[in-house]
Amino acid sequence: RIRTGASVIAILRGSQLMANPKSGTVFEAGDRIGLIGDREQIDAVQKLLEGPAGPEMQKL
């Protein structure tokens, strides 16, 4: 939320739904992410997630 303004409200990992995940939750390959925010915020998250997997990705 700090970087983009959008909030992660859910993560679907396989058949497991994690509602309101904690801020320290690490995304895994194949996760489906539910977000809430305006169009610019959602676009910022998409750009961040599509970028190179470096230190910034590990801090999400």
CORPE-V939753 format. One record per backbone hydrogen bond with DSSP energy under -1.0 kcal/mol. CO is the residue of the C=O (numbers start at 1). NH is the residue of the N-H. Records with the same first field share a line. If there is no record, write none. Layout:
BEGIN
CO: NH  NH
END
This chain:
BEGIN
1: 5
7: 36
9: 20
10: 34
11: 18
12: 32
13: 16
16: 13
18: 11
22: 25
28: 31
32: 12
34: 9  10
36: 7
38: 42
39: 43
40: 44
41: 45
42: 46
43: 47
44: 48
45: 49
46: 50
52: 54
54: 58
57: 60
END
